[in-house]
């Protein structure tokens, strides 16, 4: 009888964990706090195109290292981090001249 109760307790505990994970997953939709656009940099240190995932802007530099490919963003986790070319528009987005603009992000 004791093992039946402990098994039932274990099942209830696992169901609680699964239910909590489902609630977190549902609330994980992007909000306006998940991204920020920065247009303060307007120059490149050279004119080449970056590879996908390559560093497009190094931290504390006032120029872009390279231009991200079409439909890619130069993004970083924050203002004072390296930025990489990414297709995702979430995070700290550095707007590159002649690149994607904030209105190109689909935020609905």
N, C-alpha and C positions, 0 to 999 in steps of 0.2 A: 504493500500500500504506500509505503514511503517513497519508493522509486517512481510510482505513478504520479505522485504530487510533485516531485522534483522535475520530472519530465514535462509536466504541464507548466510549471513555473518557467522552465527553460523556453518552451514554445511561446509563452506569453511575452517573455523578455525579448525574444527574437522578433516577434511581431511588432513590438513597440519600437524597436530599432528600425525596422523596415518602414513603419509608418512615419517615423521622424525623418528618415532619409527622403521619403516621398514628398513631405511637406517642404523640406529644404530645396529639393529639385524643382518644385513648382514655383517657389519664390525666387529662383535664380535667374529670372528673366532680366535682361539688361535695363538699366535705368539711365537717366541723363547724367548720373554721377559716375558711370562706367567709362566715360571718355571725355577728353578735353582736347580742343584744337588750339594749336599755337602757330601763329603766322609771323613770328618775330624774326625769323631767319629767311633771307632772300637771296643768298649767294651760295655758289658751289666752289669747292676747292679744286675740282676738275670736272670735265664734261662727260664722263663715262656713265654707263647704266650699271646699276648694282645687280648682283645676283639675288635671287630669292633667299631671304634669311641673312643676307649680308648686312653689316653695320652701315647704315646710311648717314648717321650722325653720331659723332663721339661726344661723350659728356663734356660739358663746359666749353665746347667749341662754338664759334659763331658762324660757321659755314657747314653746308652738307658735304659729305665725302663723295657722294655719287647720287644719281637720280634713280629712284625706284621705278621698276617697270610699270607700264600702264595697268591700271586697276589695282595697284598695290599702294599701301600707306607706309610712311616712315613712322614707326610707332615704338614707344618705350613704356616701361612700367611707371615712369614718372619723369619730371622735368630734368632731373640730374642723373640720368642713366644713359647708357648707350641706346640708340634707337636702331631698329632693324626693319627691313622691308617685309611687310606682312600683308596678307589679304584681309585680315581682320581689322575692323575699325574700332576696336575697344582698347582703351588705355590712353596714354598721352600721345596724341597724334601731332606730328610736325608736318605742317602743310608746306609742300615744296612748290616753287614757282613752276608753272605749266604742268603741274601734276593734279591729282584729285583734289577737289575742294570740299569744304564741309557740307555743302548742299548735295554732293554726290553720295554721301553716306545715307544708307536706307535705315532710318531710325524708327520705323513704325512697328 
